Amino acid sequence: MHEGRVIPAAIVLSHAEQLDRLADGCPQALPLAHVAGDPCLDQLTSGLAFRETYRRALGLLPGQRLVVVSSTWGPGSILGSPRAHILRRALAELPADEFRILAAIHPNAWYGHGAWQIRTWLAPFLDSGLLLPSPETETWKAALCAADFLMGDAGSLTLYGVELGIPAILGAFQDSVIAPGSPMREVGGILPRLHPTRPLLDQLTHAARTQPNDPELAALRGSVTSEPGRSAALLRRLLYARLNLPEPAHPAATRAIPVPSLSSPYARRQPHLPALLVTAEVSEAEDGPAVSLRRFPGGLQGTLSGHLVGAHLAADPDDPDPRWPRSAEVLVLPRERCPRPAEAKWSDFAGRFPGCELVALEDDDRGCTVLFADDTRLRVNWLDRPEWADFTVAASAVHAWARCAGAGDGLPVSEVRLTVTAGDGMPPALCGLAP
């Protein structure tokens, strides 16, 4: 309103319930209101059919799960709240082979602070595998269609996630700025808030187990739009009427969400292999030893004490941060920096890396050479290698097995087959060990 007059020529609402709120707040504007649905939600709903296409484009491997962390702008957002360590927690606590983390940050935050500043703040997380879509793309929509979990705040992505049935928890929520009686206020009252000390994986698992059958969430779904699937037609009709032009003869249709590009200006790839803390459980199966691994970024730990008890550290000997190689039990060296692994000796590493118990030298895509302190050498070949498994996985698996079997302590080693797994849903790998 300005000087008693309604300024806009039309006011577009997504749901009929908003008419009542508009009537309460500004009854003079009610004749200009049009319920035209939500074009974003129509896109997201139609995009669910392409979930696997989007997952492949985002680089997800079979069995991996995607956690979308959405942050709106302002002090009540995930990035602007005192709990801005949420991205760190997600990357530090969720096993790196099983989970990928994507940050969907509101364009207002990007343009308010600048892309350089956002990238600088998030640099340690980008180094640890964080996916960070450019703000001018629609990758956030593809990510919601591909998501297994959502950690949100009072931004619209949280409400969209509820509509799509994505298990969700609130990483931040500023109740004081949310309109009473609105669907977002209801979201804040229903979704669980992130617990500061309870393991994050437990919280996500609980959400996935309880929310699909939650009657309050079921009642909330449908609150974004009262015209599902009709937004394109309703908006086009309204806009052409305002222009005094006839509508095109062809039907208005929802535009598909583009497939994300694998290339990103914000992707970071370090020349050295990342330092990883690895937990391992070794068991005996009918067909031989089995090793279950879970790997976590070394540089982001400290968010939850005790969740990596008994872990070993795997690191690149050429990592410029000396904390990692000098403390590592497992050293891993890719083939471009060790072109002749057959000529390498334990003595080449022992003096510089006093904590080392095993060195793995990549031979090719099928395996690596492993060195022990007593000069035992093993050739490790992948017999069945899913995409998630590489020679660094083999190195940690052999290290865990060797600790149990006594290999590397002067005991003879015959040919062995190891079954290697990395958490729920990931296809197992099989490697063969031979002297």
C-alpha positions in Angstrom: 0.0 0.0 0.0 1.1 3.6 -0.7 -1.1 6.6 0.2 -4.1 4.3 0.5 -3.6 2.6 -2.8 -2.6 -1.0 -3.6 0.7 -0.9 -5.6 0.9 -4.2 -7.5 -1.4 -5.1 -10.4 -1.5 -8.7 -9.3 -0.5 -10.7 -6.2 0.4 -14.3 -6.9 -0.2 -16.8 -4.1 0.7 -20.5 -4.1 -2.1 -21.8 -1.9 -5.7 -20.8 -1.2 -5.1 -20.7 2.5 -3.0 -17.6 1.9 -6.1 -15.7 0.8 -7.4 -15.7 4.4 -4.0 -14.4 5.7 -4.0 -11.7 3.0 -7.6 -10.8 3.9 -6.5 -10.3 7.5 -3.3 -8.4 6.7 -4.4 -6.2 3.8 -8.1 -6.7 2.7 -7.7 -4.0 0.1 -5.4 -6.3 -1.9 -7.7 -9.3 -1.9 -9.4 -8.5 -5.3 -5.9 -8.5 -6.9 -4.9 -11.9 -5.5 -4.5 -14.9 -7.8 -3.8 -18.5 -6.6 -1.4 -19.8 -9.2 0.4 -22.7 -7.5 4.1 -23.1 -7.1 6.3 -23.6 -10.2 9.3 -24.9 -8.2 7.3 -27.6 -6.5 5.8 -28.7 -9.8 9.3 -29.0 -11.2 10.5 -30.9 -8.2 7.5 -33.3 -8.3 8.0 -34.1 -11.9 11.8 -34.4 -11.4 11.4 -37.3 -9.1 11.1 -39.6 -12.1 14.7 -38.6 -13.0 16.1 -39.3 -9.6 18.8 -41.8 -10.8 19.8 -39.5 -13.6 20.4 -36.6 -11.2 22.2 -38.9 -8.8 24.7 -40.0 -11.5 25.2 -36.5 -12.6 26.1 -35.4 -9.1 28.7 -38.2 -8.9 26.9 -40.5 -6.5 28.0 -44.1 -6.7 25.6 -47.1 -6.3 24.7 -47.4 -2.6 25.8 -43.9 -1.6 23.4 -41.6 0.2 23.1 -37.8 -0.4 22.6 -35.4 2.4 21.5 -31.9 1.3 22.2 -29.2 3.8 20.1 -26.1 2.9 20.8 -22.7 4.3 18.7 -19.6 3.7 20.2 -16.2 4.3 20.4 -14.1 7.5 21.4 -14.7 11.1 18.7 -17.5 11.6 20.1 -19.6 8.8 22.3 -22.7 9.1 25.4 -20.7 8.0 24.5 -17.6 9.9 23.5 -19.2 13.2 25.8 -20.1 16.2 25.6 -23.7 15.0 27.4 -22.9 11.7 29.5 -26.0 12.3 26.8 -28.2 10.9 28.6 -28.7 7.5 31.7 -29.7 9.4 29.7 -32.2 11.5 28.1 -33.8 8.5 31.4 -34.3 6.7 33.3 -35.4 9.9 30.7 -37.8 11.3 29.2 -39.4 8.2 31.4 -42.1 6.6 33.0 -40.7 3.4 32.4 -43.7 1.3 28.7 -44.0 2.1 27.7 -40.3 2.1 28.0 -37.3 0.0 27.2 -33.8 1.4 25.8 -31.0 -0.8 25.3 -27.4 0.5 22.4 -25.6 -1.1 23.1 -21.9 -0.1 20.5 -19.2 -0.8 21.6 -16.8 -3.6 21.1 -13.8 -1.2 24.0 -15.2 0.9 26.2 -15.7 -2.2 25.6 -12.2 -3.4 25.5 -10.6 0.0 29.0 -11.9 1.0 30.4 -12.6 -2.5 31.4 -15.9 -4.1 35.1 -15.5 -3.0 34.1 -15.1 0.6 31.7 -18.1 0.6 34.3 -20.3 -1.1 37.0 -19.2 1.4 34.8 -19.9 4.4 33.9 -23.3 3.1 37.4 -24.2 1.7 38.2 -26.9 4.3 34.9 -28.6 3.6 35.4 -28.4 -0.2 38.8 -30.1 0.4 36.9 -32.9 2.2 34.4 -33.5 -0.6 31.6 -31.0 -0.1 29.5 -30.4 -3.2 28.8 -26.7 -3.6 26.5 -25.8 -6.5 26.8 -22.4 -8.2 24.0 -20.1 -7.1 23.0 -19.3 -10.7 22.2 -22.9 -11.5 19.2 -25.1 -10.7 21.4 -27.8 -9.2 19.6 -27.4 -5.8 16.4 -28.7 -7.4 18.2 -31.7 -8.9 19.8 -32.3 -5.5 16.4 -32.4 -3.7 15.2 -34.9 -6.2 18.3 -37.0 -5.6 18.4 -36.5 -1.8 18.2 -39.2 0.8 18.3 -36.8 3.8 17.8 -33.0 4.3 19.2 -30.8 7.0 17.4 -27.5 6.8 16.3 -24.2 8.4 13.5 -21.8 7.9 14.1 -21.5 4.2 11.8 -22.8 1.5 13.9 -25.8 0.7 13.0 -27.3 4.0 9.3 -27.1 3.2 9.9 -28.5 -0.3 11.8 -31.4 1.3 8.8 -32.1 3.5 6.5 -32.1 0.5 8.8 -34.6 -1.3 9.0 -36.9 1.7 12.7 -36.5 2.3 13.7 -37.4 5.9 14.7 -34.1 7.5 16.0 -32.5 10.6 16.4 -28.8 11.4 19.9 -27.5 11.8 18.7 -24.0 12.7 15.3 -22.5 13.0 14.5 -18.9 14.1 10.9 -19.2 15.4 10.6 -15.5 16.0 10.7 -14.5 12.3 8.1 -17.1 11.1 4.5 -16.1 10.6 2.1 -17.7 13.0 -0.2 -20.2 11.4 2.0 -20.6 8.4 3.1 -24.0 7.0 6.7 -23.1 7.9 5.7 -22.5 11.5 4.2 -26.0 11.5 7.4 -27.4 10.1 9.3 -25.9 13.0 7.0 -27.6 15.4 7.1 -31.0 13.8 10.6 -31.7 12.5 13.3 -32.6 15.1 16.0 -30.1 15.9 19.6 -31.1 15.5 21.0 -32.5 18.8 24.4 -31.0 19.6 26.0 -34.2 21.0 24.0 -37.2 19.7 25.7 -38.8 16.7 24.4 -37.3 13.5 24.0 -40.7 11.7 21.7 -41.8 14.5 19.6 -38.7 14.1 19.3 -39.1 10.3 18.5 -42.8 10.7 15.7 -42.0 13.2 14.2 -39.5 10.8 14.2 -42.0 8.0 12.6 -44.6 10.2 9.8 -42.4 11.7 8.9 -39.6 9.3 7.4 -41.6 6.4 4.5 -42.7 8.6 4.3 -39.5 10.8 0.6 -38.3 10.7 1.5 -34.7 11.4 3.9 -34.6 8.4 1.4 -36.3 6.2 -1.2 -33.7 7.1 1.4 -30.9 6.3 2.2 -32.2 2.9 0.0 -30.4 0.4 0.4 -27.1 2.2 2.8 -25.5 -0.4 0.3 -25.4 -3.2 -3.4 -26.0 -3.7 -2.9 -26.2 -7.5 -0.4 -29.0 -7.9 0.8 -29.5 -11.4 -1.1 -26.5 -12.7 1.3 -23.6 -12.0 2.6 -23.2 -15.5 -0.9 -23.0 -17.0 -2.2 -20.6 -14.3 0.8 -18.3 -14.4 0.9 -18.1 -18.2 -2.9 -17.3 -18.3 -2.4 -14.5 -15.7 0.7 -13.0 -17.4 -0.8 -13.0 -20.9 -4.0 -11.4 -19.5 -2.0 -8.6 -18.0 -0.3 -8.1 -21.4 -3.6 -8.1 -23.2 -2.3 -10.8 -25.5 -3.8 -14.1 -26.5 -2.1 -17.2 -25.0 -0.2 -19.5 -27.3 -2.1 -22.4 -28.8 0.2 -25.1 -27.3 -0.4 -26.2 -23.7 1.6 -24.7 -20.9 4.0 -27.3 -19.4 6.3 -27.6 -16.4 9.9 -27.2 -17.5 12.1 -30.1 -16.6 15.0 -29.6 -14.1 18.2 -29.6 -16.1 20.8 -32.3 -15.5 23.6 -30.8 -13.3 27.0 -30.4 -14.9 29.8 -32.4 -13.3 32.1 -29.4 -13.7 31.9 -26.8 -11.0 33.9 -23.6 -10.6 33.8 -24.3 -6.8 35.2 -27.9 -7.0 38.6 -28.4 -5.4 41.0 -31.3 -6.0 44.2 -31.4 -4.0 47.3 -33.0 -5.6 47.8 -35.2 -2.6 45.5 -37.9 -1.3 43.3 -36.9 1.7 44.1 -38.0 5.2 41.5 -40.4 6.5 40.7 -41.9 9.8 39.5 -45.5 9.3 37.5 -47.8 11.6 37.7 -51.5 10.8 36.0 -54.7 11.9 37.5 -58.0 10.9 35.4 -61.2 10.9 35.6 -64.7 9.5 33.1 -65.8 6.9 32.6 -69.1 5.1 34.5 -67.8 2.1 37.3 -66.2 4.1 38.1 -63.1 6.1 35.8 -60.0 5.9 36.7 -56.5 6.7 34.1 -53.7 7.3 35.6 -50.2 6.9 34.3 -46.7 7.5 36.4 -43.8 6.5 36.2 -40.2 7.8 38.1 -36.9 6.8 41.0 -36.5 9.2 41.1 -32.7 9.2 37.5 -32.2 10.3 37.4 -34.4 13.4 36.6 -33.1 16.9 32.9 -32.6 16.5 31.9 -35.7 18.4 34.3 -37.4 20.9 34.6 -41.2 20.9 33.1 -42.0 17.5 36.4 -43.1 16.1 37.8 -45.2 18.9 40.4 -47.6 17.5 40.7 -45.9 14.1 43.9 -46.0 12.1 45.1 -43.0 10.1 45.8 -43.4 6.4 47.7 -40.5 4.7 49.8 -39.5 1.7 53.5 -39.3 2.5 53.8 -36.2 0.4 51.0 -34.3 2.1 52.5 -30.9 2.9 50.7 -30.9 6.3 53.2 -32.9 8.4 50.6 -33.8 11.0 49.2 -36.6 8.8 52.0 -38.6 7.3 54.2 -38.5 10.4 51.3 -39.9 12.5 49.9 -42.3 9.9 49.8 -46.1 10.4 49.1 -46.5 6.7 50.8 -44.6 3.9 49.3 -44.6 0.5 51.2 -43.5 -2.7 49.5 -43.2 -6.1 51.2 -44.6 -9.2 52.0 -41.2 -10.7 54.4 -40.6 -7.8 55.7 -44.2 -7.6 56.1 -45.5 -11.1 58.2 -48.5 -10.1 56.6 -50.0 -7.0 58.5 -53.3 -7.4 61.7 -51.4 -6.6 60.4 -49.7 -3.5 61.6 -50.8 0.0 60.4 -50.3 3.5 63.6 -48.5 4.3 62.5 -45.8 1.9 59.8 -44.7 4.3 60.6 -46.0 7.8 63.1 -43.2 8.8 60.8 -40.3 7.8 57.5 -41.8 9.1 58.0 -43.4 12.5 54.3 -44.2 13.1 54.0 -46.2 9.8 53.0 -49.8 9.9 52.1 -50.4 6.2 52.9 -48.7 2.9 50.6 -49.2 -0.1 52.0 -48.4 -3.6 49.4 -48.2 -6.3 50.3 -50.5 -9.3 47.3 -50.0 -11.6 43.5 -50.0 -11.5 43.5 -53.6 -10.3 45.6 -53.3 -7.2 48.7 -52.3 -5.3 51.9 -53.5 -3.6 51.9 -53.5 0.2 55.1 -53.3 2.3 55.4 -54.2 6.0 58.1 -53.3 8.5 59.7 -56.8 8.3 60.1 -56.4 4.5 57.1 -58.7 3.9 55.6 -57.8 0.5 52.1 -58.5 -0.7 50.5 -58.1 -4.0 46.9 -57.0 -3.6 44.6 -57.4 -6.6 40.9 -56.5 -6.9 39.0 -59.5 -8.0 35.7 -57.7 -7.8 36.0 -53.9 -7.5 32.9 -51.7 -7.2 33.4 -48.0 -8.0 33.8 -46.9 -4.4 36.8 -49.1 -3.8 40.3 -48.0 -4.8 43.8 -48.9 -3.7 43.5 -46.8 -0.5 40.5 -48.9 0.5 42.6 -52.0 -0.1 45.4 -50.6 2.0 43.2 -50.0 5.0 41.5 -53.4 4.6 44.9 -55.2 4.5 46.2 -53.3 7.5 43.1 -54.3 9.6 43.4 -57.9 8.5 47.2 -58.0 9.1 46.7 -56.8 12.7 44.4 -59.7 13.3 46.2 -62.3 11.3 49.8 -61.5 12.3 51.0 -60.8 8.8 54.0 -58.4 8.8 55.3 -60.0 12.1 57.4 -62.6 10.5 54.6 -65.1 9.9 54.3 -66.8 6.5 51.5 -65.4 4.3 49.7 -67.6 1.9 47.1 -66.5 -0.7 44.1 -64.9 1.0 40.8 -63.5 -0.2 39.3 -60.5 1.6 35.7 -59.4 1.3 35.6 -55.6 2.0 32.5 -53.6 2.8 31.9 -49.9 3.6 28.6 -49.6 5.4 25.0 -50.2 4.6 23.9 -50.4 1.0 27.3 -50.3 -0.6 28.2 -53.2 -2.9 31.0 -55.4 -1.4 34.4 -55.6 -2.9 36.7 -58.7 -3.1 40.5 -58.6 -3.2 43.1 -61.2 -3.3 46.4 -61.1 -1.4 49.5 -63.1 -2.4 53.2 -63.0 -1.5 
